[in-house]
Amino acid sequence: MPAGPLSDATAAFGARVRARRQELGESQEKLADRSGLHWSFLGQVERGTRNVTLHSILRIAEALRLDPAVLVGGLRAPQADVDAD
């Protein structure tokens, strides 16, 4: 069984990427060509199973003709398990 999203943030980010890509009527392959990233990597991003770097976020946003803030706005990092001693 495939692993699910790494976090709520990666799932939401991936959903935003997918929605914009589909809005533009582009395939993952076309987005991959325009962003300089591999199509399988973009598939993982869209499924939320890949934690992307800042540079990848910037490349994806540029290829989607969006301000990166649109893709990351309101997202929160998962809380770390830290003992509050």
N, C-alpha and C positions, 0 to 999 in steps of 0.2 A: 504494500500500500504506500503511495507517495506521501512524503512528509507535507504537513500543512505549513502555512505561513510562519515565519520566525517570530512575528509579533503583530499586534494590531497595527502598528505603524508601517511595517513592511507590506502588510495586506492593503492598507489604505493607499500607500504610495503606488503600489502596483496597479490598483484599480484606477487611480487617476491617470497613470500612464496609458493603460489599456483604453480607457474612455476617450482620451484625447486622440490616440492613434486611430481609433475607430471613427471618431468624429472627422478626422482628416481623410478617412477612407484608405489608409495605408496598411500594408501587411507588416508583420514583424521583420521580414526580410528587408523591406524598403526602409523602415526605420533604422534597422541595423546598418545599412549602407550609409544613410545620412548621418548617423551618429558616430560611425567608426567602431561600433561595438558588435559583438557576435549575436546572431539572431537567437541562439539558444540561451545566452545570457539574458537577453531582453525577455524571453519567455519566463525565466526564473524570476526576474524582477516583477513582471506582471502577476505572477502567482504568489509573490511575497516570500519566496524561498531563498532570496539572495539579499544580503545586506550590502547596499551600494555605497561606493565612496563619493566624496564631494565631487571629484572630477567626473565620475560617471553621471551623477545627477545633473551637472552642468551640460554635459554632452547630450543627454536625453532631452533636457529642457530646450536646448537650442534646436535640436532636430524636430521637436514638437512645436517650435515657434511659440514658446511660453517663457515667462519669467519663472525661474526656478522656485520662487516663493509660492507659486500656484501649486506646485507639486508637493511641497513640504509644509505649507502653512497649516498650523494647528496640530501637527503631529507631535506626539510625545514619545520619548524613549521609554522602553520598559524599565520598570523599577528593579534595581539590583537587590538581591537578598543580602542585606547588611544588618549585622547586629547593632542595635543602638545601646551600647554599654554606657 
